[in-house]
Structure formats: C-alpha cells, structure tokens
Amino acid sequence: MSQEALENLLHENRVFPPTAEFAAQANATGAMYDEAAQDRLGFWAEQARYLSWATDFTEVLDWSDAPFAKWFADGRLNVAYNCVDRHVDNGFGNQVAIRFEGEPGDRRDITYAELKDEVCKAANALTELGVTAGDRVAIYMPMIPEAIVAMLACARIGAAHSVVFAGFSAEALRSRIDDAQAVLVITADGQNRRGSAMALKPAVDEAVAETPSVRNVLVVRRTGSDVAWNADRDIWWHEFVEQQSTEHEPEAFDAEHPLFILYTSGTTGKPKGILHTSGGYLTQAAFTHRNVFDLKPDEDVYWCTADIGWVTGHSYIVYGPLANRVTQVVYEGTPDTPNKDRWWDIIERHKVTLFYTAPTAIRTFMKWGDELPKSHDLSSLRLLGSVGEPINPEAWMWYREVIGGDNCPIVDTWWQTETGAIMISPLPGVTGCKPGSAMGALPGIGMAVVDDHATPVGNGGGGYLVLTEPWPSMLRGIWGDPERFKETYWSRFPGMYFAGDGAKLDDDGAIWLLGRVDDVMNVSGHRISTTEVESALVSHEAVAEAAVVGAADETTGQGIVAFVILRGGLPEETAKGEQLVQDLRNHVAHEIGPIAKPRQIMVVPELPKTRSGKIMRRLLRDVAEHRDMGDVTTLADPTVMNLIATGLETSSGED
C-alpha cells in the first residue's frame, strides 16, 4: 500500500478510555500483560487450570516439530464435562444455560442439569450407532439447541465433529463429508428462515448418495415438513435419542485429541479442513470469553448472533461460554423476522448484557434507521462486541451511541477459523478504545506488523499481520494435508504464521486491520485497500454500507467500482440523483486522494452476502467486469445479483 494511502487512512483521534466504574469490576487487569510478557508459558498454564483436568499436565508447549504444536500434551480432560457436568457438580444445575428463541416465536429455557441429560442421551445414542473416539461426525443443522447438544455429545465420546453451515449446497456438504470421511450426519428436516420453512434433509440425501463412509443420518424434527426417508439409514432424533439413558460417564482424552474440523468457506478446489484439538483450544476460548467479554456468570445474559456453522459459533456460543457457565440467548432466525426490530426485542425481553455481532449486521441496522432500536429498552447492555471483519469508525460510533447508549465499551475482535479464539482486542476495563481499531494483541499473544522482508514496521507504518509465537488455540493442521498447512500459513515469512491480512499501526501503536491482502487494488501503480475506500464512503452522511472492488481497466490497470447502500430517511430526489453519486466520488477523493476516486458508483438496495454476513466481492467483481456470475447458492438472497447487474449501467457516475 502506498505511503500516501496509509497516511490518509483512518485518521481517528477519538479515544474512549475505560470508565472507573467498569475498571473497578473488570475481570481483566493490566497486570496480565506484564505476567504474560515475563513468563508466557506460565501465563497460559495458569489459564489452563481454570479448566478441570482428569490428569494434570506437566509440559505446557512442545514446539519441537514446528509448525505443529502440542499444548498441555500429557494432560487429559473431557471437553463436554468442562462445559456441562462440572457446573452441575458444583451446584449450578438449576442455572439456565440456553434461552432459546425460535424464529416462529417458540421459546424454551434449558438449565445446565437439563443440558447434561440431553448431552448424555445423545452420547449414548451415538455410541449405539457405532460412533467411537476418533470417528468424524458431520453436523448440518439450524440454530437450535439440538445442534449444540450434538456438538457436545461428539466431544463427550471423543468423536471429532465437522459442522457445515446449513445454508451450504448439497455439493459443499458432500465434499466436506467426503474429505473428513464422516460416519454419521446429524441434520434436521428443515429450518425456519424469514417466516418460511426451508428444507435441509433433501440436501443431505443428495450429499450422502455419494459418500459411502456415512452409515446413518440422524434427523431432528424441527419444521414438521415431509421428508424422503431411507429406513435402512435414516433415524428420527425424537424416537432414538430421547429414549436413551441420561447416565453417561465421560471419558478423559489427551489434550491433543481432535475436537473438530471446520472447513473454511469461499475456497476453490479441495475443501480446507482446519483441525482443532481439545486442551489448548478450550483454554484459550474460555480465557478470551471470560476476559474480553468480562463475563460474570451469576449476573450476565450473553448473546452472540453467529451461527454454529462458523468458528464464532464454535468458540463463542458453544465451547468458551459454556466452559465459563454462561447464561446465553440462542436465536434461530433472521434479524428482520417478523419485523426489523426482532433483535432489539430479544435484548429487551431477556435483558441481554453482553452482545456480540458482525459489522455487516451493524451497518444494516444503521440503514434501517435509529427509530427501531430506540423503540426498545436496551439499557441492560453493558458491553458490545464486533467480529468478522474490520468495522469502520462510523459504524463503531453508531453501535456505541444508538445500541450502547454511549455507555458500553466495544471490543472489536480480530481472529480467524485458524486461530480458534480471539487474538487481538481491547481488554475492557484495561485498555481504551478507538472507533474502528482492534487496538492490540491480548496477553500471551505474539503479534507483529511486518514489511516484505519480515522486518517489523514502526508506529505509523503498514504491512502484513503475522503471529510470532505459537498460541494454545492454534490450528493443528489442515485435515489430511500437512504440506498444504505448511505452505499456506508458514512459507511466506519463515518462523511466523502469516494470517493473510494487512494491518497498520497508528502513531500510538494501535492496530488497524485492513482486510485480506488480496483485497488491494492497483490503480495506476498505487496500491489502495478496498477497506480504506469503503470506510471513506461510509463516512459520508448518506451512506449506510459500501463494498468496493477493483475491475480491469485498460488505462489504469484497475478501476475502483463501488456499490453503496444509502441510509434510510433521505429525500427521494437525493437518493436517486446523479449529484449524489458525484458527491460521493468527490468525498472519497477528499478523504484519501484523487487516485482513489471510484470509476463507478452504483446505488444498490442490498449487497450480496452469505448467510454469515460476509460480502461476496467475487460476485461484485464479476458484475463490474461484465462476466457471467459464478455460483450464488451460498448467498442469503441470490436474487440481489440480478438487481445489481441490471442497474450497473444506469448508476455509473463516470466522468
């Protein structure tokens, strides 16, 4: 990225230090940074002992076969016991673990004692089906409690689960089942989505027709839809699991025993199965959840809006929160069903205190206007979190002021499927916050921003984000492909894990994530990040959300094409006027420089997003370069691409 672009990126002077009131009650302390710096492995050993170990560990880290790490390798534990049983054993069986909200309006509370019974029954059912420790189980389910039970049941018997997001196609499911050689698929007849019942089992039927490793399909009845049935293979959850005994003795496994495989989305070719193991992963997931979210298990109601199909759902709905004895909301559906205030209604009714969601959702709510959240009492909230991609300062401020009542710290978290748990984030009560910045690495994490020669840049410089030390929740490899693991993550900067993200350190040393390094455009020899142009666009008062791509240009190499969603409440003549497009182009030129002025700006009603909220810029690139669009089956709304393609020529704004 050019120095000019870096100098113009994210000039953010607003700082929100911790309030004295919050700091006085915070779980985290500033001493954590000093303790971790003085004895990093001792620090992680201390965090690991928050868990219950059947056999204590004597060695913290074995890095002798780098980059393949072993953490707490001679210790033994059971992950499900740590997430459920020990809370019951400690007298908290009556505490609510899950407050479930179905999209149609059905609700149920599940206590830790009830959750333990359900996990034991599911574990017995899996065992009766012949699933044993070391086997793999594919889970393709909506956001219902049985999905969490299924994951914990796998962990309880030592079978590695591979959760596949329930919006993925049959072919995506098939390739993941096949790669993991799963012996069982757990699914549901369907899921509730925007007021309709969407079938799931047909995709499973299509997938398993070509996966000979699968012996059975276990099906939860959720929507009551008619489903095709193979009596030799298919089993109803309510008939088979519910009749099992609630008695099941958890077996302790080595800390390095595989816990789950999670396939990264959006890749081409063979799916990339990220492998995580047990002891180190659970240690860091629990540590980060306890301290980054300042969890008080006797007082807080926590809600992470992710899906279990993504790593956020694994680490910050299932394993980290339950290990910490959380009471949490689990919601099945979309934020606009039946109305666009559904989330705020849930927060008000359940008195949610800790809320974790994605910038794409925040920007969507900005577009819908302030009136919806302001019509609900959100005063129970005391901490807000952001996950999934960099959050622009304007969205950060809206989140703080409108949702948090200008009173909640915001933890802007950076991490990946591969890292397993949060790596970079403010520590509430300890570190201050700057709108749009993830601030710094957590205690015990080795992080640097380096140039092409692996030399750390100073404050004010930008480059590549790398991790310089092994960490407990790190991936242990790519399933079945150790060479790909080394080539993908460890070859660019020897001895360092390269995350694939660009970053900038501001003059105070705070870190600003710039997104994937391949999301960089080369305009007339100037390297410009899509993130900085998107941030410039969203800083305009008329824009709620923006996505930017580089499109081939005969003159400049690449031209900048922007797709913007306008905020609600604009006068119709303004929203449709060509003058607004020109104003936006000039605004970007003013914020970054003339070289960053978009070649085209298109005003669109929506952006192409997956159901996890990620913008699919690949499809926008296809539109900008007038190519046939690629696969759109993973989009939340595939029809949005037709609207975008139809309107491109009429909203160009070219000089």
C-alpha positions in Angstrom: 0.0 0.0 0.0 1.3 3.5 -0.9 2.5 5.7 1.9 0.1 8.3 0.8 -2.8 5.9 1.2 -1.6 4.9 4.6 -1.3 8.5 5.8 -4.8 9.2 4.7 -6.3 6.0 6.2 -8.4 6.2 9.3 -7.3 9.4 11.0 -9.0 8.6 14.2 -8.3 10.8 17.2 -11.3 9.8 19.4 -10.3 7.6 22.3 -12.7 6.1 24.8 -10.7 5.1 28.0 -12.2 2.7 30.4 -14.6 4.2 33.0 -13.5 4.0 36.6 -16.7 2.1 37.4 -16.2 -0.5 34.7 -12.5 -0.9 35.5 -13.3 -1.5 39.2 -15.3 -4.6 38.4 -13.5 -5.9 35.4 -12.2 -9.5 35.2 -9.1 -8.4 33.3 -6.2 -6.4 34.8 -3.3 -4.6 33.3 -1.0 -7.0 35.2 -2.0 -9.7 32.8 0.2 -8.1 30.1 3.2 -8.0 32.4 2.7 -11.5 33.6 2.4 -12.9 30.1 5.5 -10.9 28.9 7.6 -12.2 31.8 6.5 -15.8 31.6 4.3 -16.5 28.6 4.0 -20.3 29.1 3.4 -19.9 32.8 0.6 -17.4 32.0 -1.1 -20.0 29.7 -0.6 -22.7 32.2 -2.4 -20.6 34.7 -5.3 -20.0 32.3 -5.5 -23.8 31.5 -6.0 -24.5 35.2 -9.4 -22.7 35.1 -10.5 -26.0 33.5 -11.0 -29.4 35.1 -8.3 -31.9 34.2 -8.6 -35.6 34.8 -4.8 -35.8 34.5 -2.8 -32.7 35.1 -0.3 -31.6 32.5 3.4 -31.2 33.2 4.5 -29.7 29.9 2.9 -26.6 28.6 4.2 -26.4 25.0 6.0 -28.8 22.7 7.2 -26.8 19.7 9.9 -29.3 18.7 8.0 -30.2 15.4 7.2 -26.7 14.4 4.8 -25.6 12.9 2.9 -28.5 14.5 2.3 -27.5 18.1 1.3 -29.6 21.2 -0.1 -27.8 24.2 -0.6 -29.4 27.6 0.1 -32.7 25.7 0.4 -35.1 28.7 -2.8 -33.7 30.3 -6.2 -35.4 29.9 -9.6 -33.9 30.1 -13.1 -34.2 28.6 -14.4 -31.0 26.9 -18.1 -31.8 27.4 -17.5 -32.4 31.1 -15.9 -28.9 31.3 -18.8 -27.3 29.5 -21.7 -29.0 31.3 -21.1 -31.6 34.1 -18.7 -29.7 36.3 -21.2 -26.8 36.6 -23.9 -29.3 37.7 -21.4 -31.0 40.1 -20.6 -27.5 41.6 -24.2 -26.9 42.4 -25.3 -24.8 39.4 -27.6 -27.4 37.8 -30.6 -25.0 38.0 -28.9 -22.2 36.2 -30.2 -21.6 32.8 -27.6 -22.4 30.1 -29.6 -21.7 27.0 -32.5 -19.3 26.4 -33.7 -20.5 23.0 -35.8 -18.2 20.7 -37.2 -19.9 17.6 -37.9 -17.7 14.7 -41.7 -18.5 14.8 -41.8 -17.4 18.4 -41.4 -20.7 20.3 -39.2 -20.4 23.4 -37.6 -22.7 25.9 -35.1 -22.4 28.7 -32.6 -25.2 29.2 -30.8 -25.5 32.6 -27.3 -27.0 33.0 -28.9 -30.1 34.6 -31.2 -30.5 31.6 -28.4 -29.8 29.1 -26.3 -32.5 30.8 -29.2 -35.0 30.5 -29.6 -34.2 26.8 -25.9 -34.5 26.1 -25.7 -37.8 27.9 -28.7 -39.2 25.9 -27.1 -38.0 22.6 -23.7 -39.5 23.6 -25.4 -42.8 24.3 -27.2 -42.7 21.0 -24.0 -42.0 19.1 -22.3 -44.9 20.8 -25.3 -47.2 20.0 -24.9 -46.2 16.3 -21.2 -47.4 16.5 -19.6 -44.0 16.6 -16.3 -44.2 18.6 -13.5 -42.0 19.7 -11.6 -40.7 16.6 -14.5 -41.0 14.2 -15.8 -37.9 12.5 -19.5 -36.7 12.6 -20.9 -34.2 10.1 -23.5 -31.7 11.6 -25.7 -29.8 9.2 -28.3 -28.1 11.4 -30.1 -24.9 12.1 -29.5 -22.8 15.2 -31.5 -24.9 17.6 -30.4 -26.4 20.9 -30.0 -29.9 19.4 -27.1 -28.6 17.3 -25.3 -27.6 20.5 -26.2 -30.9 22.1 -24.9 -32.8 19.1 -21.5 -31.0 19.2 -21.1 -31.6 22.9 -22.1 -35.3 22.5 -19.4 -35.7 19.9 -16.9 -34.1 22.3 -18.0 -36.3 25.1 -17.3 -39.5 23.3 -14.1 -38.2 21.6 -15.6 -38.1 18.0 -14.5 -35.0 16.0 -17.4 -33.0 14.6 -17.4 -31.2 11.3 -20.2 -28.6 11.4 -21.3 -27.5 7.9 -23.3 -24.3 7.7 -26.9 -25.2 6.9 -27.0 -22.7 4.1 -24.4 -24.5 2.1 -25.3 -26.6 -1.0 -25.5 -30.4 -1.2 -22.2 -30.4 -3.1 -20.5 -28.3 -0.5 -21.8 -30.7 2.2 -20.8 -33.8 0.1 -17.2 -32.6 -0.3 -16.8 -31.9 3.4 -18.3 -35.2 4.4 -16.1 -37.0 1.9 -12.9 -35.2 3.0 -13.5 -36.0 6.7 -14.8 -39.5 5.9 -17.7 -38.9 8.3 -19.6 -41.9 9.5 -22.7 -40.1 10.7 -24.6 -37.0 9.6 -26.8 -35.2 12.1 -29.4 -32.8 10.5 -33.0 -31.6 10.7 -36.0 -31.8 8.4 -35.7 -28.1 7.9 -35.1 -24.7 9.4 -37.2 -21.5 9.9 -35.9 -18.7 7.7 -37.7 -15.3 7.1 -41.1 -16.7 8.0 -40.8 -19.9 5.9 -39.7 -23.5 6.5 -36.7 -24.3 4.4 -35.9 -27.9 3.8 -32.5 -29.3 4.9 -32.8 -33.1 4.5 -33.0 -33.1 0.7 -29.5 -31.6 0.5 -28.3 -34.3 3.0 -30.0 -37.0 0.9 -28.3 -35.7 -2.2 -24.9 -35.4 -0.5 -24.8 -38.8 1.2 -25.8 -40.6 -2.0 -22.1 -40.1 -3.0 -20.4 -40.6 0.5 -20.0 -44.3 1.2 -18.4 -43.5 4.6 -21.8 -42.4 6.1 -23.7 -45.2 7.8 -26.6 -43.2 9.3 -28.4 -39.9 9.1 -29.9 -38.7 12.4 -32.7 -36.2 11.9 -34.2 -33.7 14.3 -37.9 -32.8 13.6 -37.9 -29.0 13.6 -40.4 -27.8 10.9 -42.6 -30.8 10.5 -42.0 -30.8 6.8 -42.5 -34.0 4.8 -39.1 -35.7 4.1 -37.9 -38.6 2.0 -37.0 -41.5 4.2 -34.5 -44.3 3.9 -35.4 -46.8 6.6 -32.1 -48.5 6.4 -30.1 -45.3 7.1 -32.3 -42.5 8.5 -33.3 -42.2 12.2 -35.5 -39.7 13.9 -33.8 -37.9 16.8 -37.0 -37.8 18.9 -37.5 -41.5 18.6 -34.0 -42.7 19.0 -32.1 -40.1 21.2 -34.9 -39.3 23.6 -35.3 -42.9 24.7 -31.7 -43.1 25.7 -30.4 -43.2 29.3 -29.4 -39.9 30.9 -26.5 -41.7 32.6 -23.2 -41.5 30.7 -19.7 -41.5 32.1 -17.4 -39.0 30.2 -14.0 -40.4 29.2 -10.9 -38.2 29.5 -8.9 -37.7 26.3 -5.4 -36.4 25.7 -5.3 -32.6 25.4 -4.2 -33.0 21.7 -7.1 -35.3 20.9 -9.0 -33.9 17.8 -12.1 -31.9 18.8 -13.4 -30.6 15.5 -12.7 -30.0 11.8 -14.1 -26.8 10.3 -13.9 -26.1 6.6 -13.1 -22.6 5.5 -15.7 -21.2 3.1 -15.1 -19.5 -0.2 -12.2 -21.6 -1.3 -11.8 -23.3 -4.7 -10.8 -26.8 -5.3 -10.4 -29.3 -2.4 -12.0 -28.0 0.8 -9.6 -26.9 3.5 -10.4 -28.6 6.8 -9.0 -26.7 9.8 -8.2 -29.1 12.6 -8.5 -28.0 16.3 -7.7 -30.2 19.3 -9.0 -30.1 22.9 -7.0 -28.7 25.8 -5.3 -25.7 24.2 -8.3 -24.7 22.2 -10.7 -24.8 25.3 -8.1 -23.0 27.4 -7.9 -20.0 25.0 -11.6 -20.0 24.1 -12.6 -19.9 27.8 -9.9 -17.3 28.7 -10.8 -14.9 25.9 -14.6 -15.3 26.5 -14.2 -14.7 30.3 -11.9 -11.6 29.9 -12.7 -10.0 26.5 -16.5 -10.1 27.4 -15.9 -9.5 31.1 -18.4 -12.4 31.9 -20.0 -12.5 35.3 -21.7 -15.9 35.2 -24.1 -15.2 38.1 -25.3 -11.9 36.6 -24.8 -11.7 32.8 -27.0 -12.7 29.9 -24.8 -13.1 26.9 -25.8 -13.2 23.2 -23.6 -14.0 20.2 -25.6 -13.7 17.0 -23.3 -16.1 15.0 -24.2 -19.4 13.5 -22.6 -22.6 14.8 -21.6 -23.3 11.1 -18.8 -20.7 11.6 -15.9 -20.7 14.1 -17.5 -17.8 16.0 -20.4 -20.2 16.9 -17.9 -22.9 18.0 -15.8 -20.7 20.2 -18.2 -18.1 21.4 -21.6 -19.9 21.6 -20.6 -23.5 22.5 -17.2 -24.0 24.0 -15.9 -20.8 25.5 -19.2 -19.6 27.0 -20.4 -23.0 28.3 -17.0 -23.7 29.9 -17.5 -20.4 31.7 -21.0 -21.3 32.9 -22.8 -18.7 30.8 -26.5 -18.0 30.5 -26.9 -17.2 26.9 -29.6 -16.5 24.2 -29.6 -18.7 21.1 -31.8 -17.4 18.3 -32.8 -19.5 15.3 -33.7 -16.9 12.7 -33.0 -13.6 10.9 -33.0 -10.1 12.4 -35.9 -8.9 10.2 -38.5 -11.6 11.1 -41.3 -10.9 11.7 -40.1 -7.3 12.0 -36.8 -5.4 11.7 -36.7 -4.8 15.4 -36.5 -8.6 16.3 -33.0 -8.4 17.8 -33.8 -5.4 19.9 -37.0 -7.0 21.2 -34.9 -10.1 22.2 -32.4 -7.9 24.0 -35.1 -6.1 25.9 -37.1 -9.2 26.9 -34.1 -11.2 28.0 -32.2 -8.2 29.5 -29.1 -9.1 27.5 -26.0 -7.6 29.0 -23.2 -8.8 26.6 -23.9 -8.6 22.8 -21.5 -9.9 20.1 -22.3 -9.4 16.4 -20.8 -8.5 13.0 -20.1 -5.2 11.3 -22.3 -6.1 8.4 -25.3 -6.5 10.7 -24.5 -3.2 12.4 -24.4 -1.4 9.1 -27.6 -3.0 8.0 -29.3 -1.7 11.2 -27.8 1.8 10.5 -29.5 1.7 7.1 -32.8 0.7 8.7 -32.6 3.8 11.0 -32.3 4.7 14.6 -36.0 4.5 15.4 -36.2 0.7 15.7 -33.5 0.2 18.4 -34.7 3.4 20.1 -38.2 2.0 20.4 -36.8 -0.7 22.8 -35.2 -0.5 26.3 -31.6 -1.6 25.7 -30.3 -0.3 29.0 -29.4 -3.8 30.2 -26.4 -3.8 27.8 -23.1 -3.2 29.4 -20.6 -4.4 26.7 -20.7 -4.7 22.9 -18.6 -6.8 20.6 -17.8 -6.8 16.9 -16.5 -9.8 14.9 -15.9 -10.9 11.3 -14.2 -8.1 9.5 -12.9 -4.6 10.2 -15.5 -2.2 11.5 -15.5 1.3 10.1 -15.4 4.2 12.6 -18.9 5.5 11.7 -20.5 2.1 12.3 -18.5 1.8 15.5 -19.8 5.1 16.8 -23.4 4.3 15.8 -23.1 1.0 17.7 -21.8 2.8 20.8 -24.3 5.6 20.7 -27.5 4.1 19.5 -27.2 0.5 20.8 -24.9 1.0 23.7 -26.4 4.3 24.9 -23.0 5.9 24.7 -22.1 3.9 27.8 -20.7 0.5 26.7 -17.1 -0.5 25.9 -16.8 -2.0 22.4 -14.5 -5.0 22.0 -13.5 -5.1 18.3 -12.1 -8.5 17.9 -9.7 -10.0 15.3 -9.2 -13.7 14.9 -9.8 -16.5 12.3 -11.0 -20.0 11.9 -7.4 -20.9 12.0 -6.6 -19.1 15.3 -9.5 -20.7 17.1 -10.0 -17.8 19.5 -9.7 -14.1 19.8 -6.1 -12.8 19.2 -6.4 -9.0 19.0 -8.9 -7.0 21.0 -9.2 -4.3 23.6 -9.4 -5.7 27.2 -12.5 -4.0 28.8 -11.6 -2.1 31.9 -7.9 -2.1 31.0 -7.4 -0.6 27.5 -9.0 2.3 25.8 -10.9 2.0 22.5 -10.6 3.9 19.2 -13.5 3.7 16.8 -12.5 1.1 14.2 -9.4 -0.2 15.8 -8.9 -3.6 17.4 -6.2 -1.9 19.5 -3.6 -4.6 20.3 -2.8 -8.2 20.9 -4.2 -9.9 24.0 -1.8 -11.0 26.8 0.2 -14.1 25.8 -0.2 -13.4 22.1 2.9 -12.6 19.9 1.9 -10.4 17.0 3.7 -8.0 14.7 3.1 -6.0 11.5 6.0 -6.6 9.1 7.1 -5.5 5.7 8.0 -7.7 2.7 11.3 -8.6 4.3 9.7 -9.7 7.6 11.0 -6.6 9.4 8.6 -5.1 11.9 7.3 -1.7 10.9 7.2 1.2 13.3 4.2 3.2 14.5 2.6 4.8 11.6 3.6 2.1 9.2 1.6 -0.6 7.5 2.3 -4.1 6.2 1.4 -7.7 6.9 -0.1 -9.1 10.1 1.9 -12.0 11.5 1.8 -14.1 14.6 5.3 -14.6 16.1 4.7 -17.2 18.8 2.6 -20.4 19.0 -0.7 -19.9 20.9 -2.9 -22.5 22.6 -6.0 -22.5 20.3 -4.0 -22.5 17.1 -4.9 -24.9 14.3 -3.0 -28.1 14.4 -3.0 -28.5 10.6 -5.2 -29.0 7.6 -7.0 -32.3 7.8 -5.1 -34.9 5.8 -2.7 -32.4 4.2 0.3 -31.4 6.3 2.2 -29.9 3.4 -0.6 -27.6 2.4 -0.7 -26.4 6.1 3.0 -25.5 6.0 2.8 -23.9 2.5 -0.4 -21.9 3.2 0.5 -20.4 6.6 4.2 -20.7 7.3 6.1 -20.3 4.0 5.7 -16.5 3.4 7.6 -15.5 6.5 9.6 -18.4 7.9 9.0 -19.0 11.6 5.9 -16.8 11.6 2.3 -17.5 10.9 1.0 -15.3 8.1 -2.7 -14.5 8.6 -3.2 -13.2 5.1 -4.4 -9.8 6.4 -2.9 -6.4 6.1 -2.7 -4.0 9.0 -1.5 -0.6 10.0 -0.1 0.7 13.3 -1.2 4.2 14.0 1.1 6.8 15.8 0.0 5.4 19.2 0.7 1.8 18.2 -3.0 0.8 17.9 -3.6 -1.7 15.2 -6.0 -1.2 12.3 -7.0 -4.2 10.3 -7.1 -3.6 6.5 -8.7 -6.9 5.4 -7.2 -9.6 3.2 -4.1 -8.5 1.4 -5.7 -9.8 -1.8 -8.4 -7.1 -1.3 -5.9 -4.5 -2.6 -6.4 -2.6 -5.8 -3.6 -1.4 -8.1 -4.7 1.8 -9.6 -2.1 3.5 -11.9 0.7 1.9 -9.8 -0.8 2.9 -6.5 -1.9 0.1 -4.1 -5.2 1.0 -2.4 -7.0 -1.1 0.1 -10.7 -1.8 -0.5 -11.2 -1.2 3.2 -10.0 2.4 3.1 -12.3 3.3 0.2 -15.2 1.6 1.9 -14.5 3.5 5.1 -14.3 6.8 3.2 -17.7 6.1 1.5 -19.4 5.1 4.8 -18.1 8.3 6.4 -20.4 10.2 4.1 -23.7 11.0 5.9 -25.8 9.5 3.1 -24.1 6.0 3.0 -25.0 3.1 5.3 -22.8 0.4 3.8 -20.4 0.1 0.9 -18.4 -2.6 -0.9 -15.6 -1.8 -3.3 -13.8 -4.0 -5.9 -11.1 -3.4 -8.4 -12.2 -4.0 -12.0 -9.9 -4.4 -15.1 -9.2 -1.0 -16.7 -7.2 -0.5 -19.9 -5.9 2.8 -18.8 -5.2 2.5 -15.1 -4.7 -1.3 -14.7 -7.6 -1.4 -12.3 -10.5 0.9 -11.8 -12.4 1.3 -8.5 -16.0 0.2 -8.6 -18.1 0.9 -5.6 -21.5 -0.4 -4.6 -23.3 1.6 -1.9 -26.5 1.3 0.2 -27.9 4.6 1.3 -29.2 5.4 4.8 -32.9 5.5 5.4 -34.7 8.8 5.5 -33.0 10.5 2.6 -35.3 12.6 0.4 -36.2 10.6 -2.7 -34.8 13.2 -5.1 -31.4 13.0 -3.3 -31.4 9.2 -3.2 -32.0 9.0 -6.9 -30.0 12.0 -8.0 -26.8 11.8 -10.1 -25.5 14.6 -8.0 -25.2 12.3 -5.0 -23.0 9.9 -7.0 -20.7 12.7 -7.9 -20.7 14.0 -4.3 -19.6 10.5 -3.1 -16.8 10.3 -5.7 -15.5 13.7 -4.6 -15.9 12.8 -1.0 -13.6 9.8 -1.5 -11.1 11.9 -3.4 -11.1 14.4 -0.4 -10.7 11.7 2.2 -8.0 9.6 0.5 -6.8 11.4 -2.6 -7.8 11.8 -6.2 -6.2 8.5 -7.1 -8.9 6.7 -5.0 -11.9 8.3 -6.7 -14.1 5.5 -7.8 -14.5 5.0 -11.5 -18.1 3.9 -10.9 -20.5 4.1 -8.0 -23.7 2.1 -8.0 -26.5 2.7 -5.6 -28.0 -0.7 -4.7 -30.8 -1.9 -2.4 -28.6 -4.8 -0.9 -25.2 -6.3 -1.2 -24.5 -9.9 -2.0 -23.9 -11.6 1.4 -23.6 -15.1 2.6 -25.9 -16.1 5.4 -23.0 -15.5 7.8 -23.0 -11.8 6.7 -19.8 -11.8 4.6 -19.9 -9.7 1.4 -19.1 -11.8 -1.7 -16.8 -9.3 -3.5 -16.0 -12.0 -6.1 -19.6 -11.6 -7.4 -19.4 -7.9 -7.5 -16.1 -8.2 -9.5 -18.0 -10.4 -12.0 -20.6 -7.7 -12.4 -18.1 -4.9 -12.6 -16.2 -6.7 -15.4 -19.3 -7.8 -17.2 -18.6 -11.5 -16.7 -21.1 -14.3 -16.1 -21.7 -14.6 -12.4 -20.3 -17.6 -10.5 -22.1 -19.7 -8.0 -24.6 -17.7 -6.0 -26.1 -20.6 -4.0 -24.5 -19.6 -0.7 -26.0 -16.1 -0.8 -28.7 -15.2 1.7 -30.7 -13.8 -1.3 -29.4 -14.9 -4.7 -31.9 -12.6 -6.5 -30.0 -9.5 -5.3 -27.4 -10.1 -8.0 -30.0 -9.6 -10.7 -30.9 -6.2 -9.3 -27.2 -5.2 -9.1 -26.4 -6.4 -12.7 -29.4 -4.6 -14.1 -28.6 -1.3 -12.6 -24.9 -1.1 -13.2 -25.0 0.9 -16.4 -27.5 3.4 -15.0 -25.6 4.3 -11.9 -22.0 4.6 -13.1 -21.2 8.2 -12.2 -18.2 8.1 -14.6 -16.6 11.4 -15.7 
